[in-house]
Amino acid sequence: MPKYVLTGTYCENVLEKREPYRADHLEGLKKQHADGVLLTIGPTKDLAEVFGIYDAPDADTVHQLIEGDPYWKGNIWTSYEVKEWIQAIGG
């Protein structure tokens, strides 16, 4: 399957604003990871951006996962971009 890279941005005051959504957000990510579609995801150290790698059949699947996430629905993630990625090295 192709791999896709997610890059996106967080809202201001993310630590306070994310709290009502955090448990559901993390639970959903754990399920995606267990299902093998989400390889890795996390924020930059300054909490300004999110970065993730998906192993999915197509970009539409990744868009659906992102837009179904509580962080997207709750405006914690404020923008995102998905690009197909060519993995040159690694498993």
N, C-alpha and C positions, 0 to 999 in steps of 0.2 A: 504494500500500500504506500501511497505517497505520504510524505511528511509535510506539515505546515507549521509555520512560525507565527505566533501571535505576538504583536507588540501593541501596547495600549497605555492609556494614561489614567491616573486616579484623580478624584476630586480633591479639593482643598480640605484640610482637616480630616483626612481619611481615617485616622485612628479613632476619632470620636464617631464619625458618621457610619463607619462600617459595622459597628457593634451589633445592631439589630439583625444584620444579615450574615454575620460571620459564621455561625454554626452551620446554617443551611448551605452556605457557600462552600465551606470546607468539606462537608459531607458529600456534596455533589462532585467535588473534585476527586475525593477519595474513590467514589464509585467509577468515575471516568478512568482513573488510573488503574483500578482493579480490572476494568473491562478492557484495558490495553489501548484505549484511544488517546489518553493523555499521558505523555511520557514524563513531562516535567512542567512546572509552572511556579512563578513566584514574583515578588516585587523587587525592584531595585532597592538598594540600601536606603536611599533617600525617600522611598515610598512615593516617588513621582510616576513611575511606570511599572507595567506588568510585562513579563516575558514568559512565553510558554511554547512548548513543542507538542504537536498532535500527530498521531499516526492514524489517519482517517481515510475513508474511501474517496472523499472529495472535499472541496472547500466549503460547499453548502453545509455539510455535516458539522464542520468546525464553527461556521457562523451560527448554526442553530444551537450548538452547545454554549457558545459565548452569550448569545442573546437570551438564552434560557436561564442563565446564571443569576442568582440573587444580586450579585454585585452590579451586573449590567442593568437589571430591572430597577434597582434601588439607586441608580446614578452614582455608584461608587466608582465604577469604571466609566470614564466620560467619553472615551473614543477608543477605537481599536482598528487594527489592520491585520489582515491575514495574507500571508504569501506562501506559495509552495516553495519548499526548501529541498535542495539537493545535498544530501549528506555525503561528504567526500570521505570521511574517516570515522570509524566508530561502529558500534553495533546497533 
